[in-house]
C-alpha cells in the first residue's frame, strides 16, 4: 500500500456551540421565503396553508 499523508481533523465552529440565534436563522431564510412567495401564487397560498396548519394544531 502507498503511504499517504494523515487526514486532518474537520474544523468545527470556533464560536459558540454550533447553534444560530433564531433571529439570524430567520434572516437567512427570509429571502428564499420571499422568492417562493412571489413564484408560487402569492399571499393566498400562504394564508391558506397557515390557516390549515392552525386548524391542525388547534385540534
Phi, psi and omega in degrees: 000149179280144177278124180243162179291144179295149179284145177270154180292145178288130183288132176261173179296134183277330181256145174067196183252014179092007179247142178267153173294142181303326179293321178294317179297321178295316180295331178287324184274341186300316179300320178293321179298319179295318178299314179296325178297318181287324183285319186254080163073350174085205189293331183299317179295319180297315181293323178297313180294319180296320180291325178295316178295319178299320178293319179297316181288335181285344182285000000 
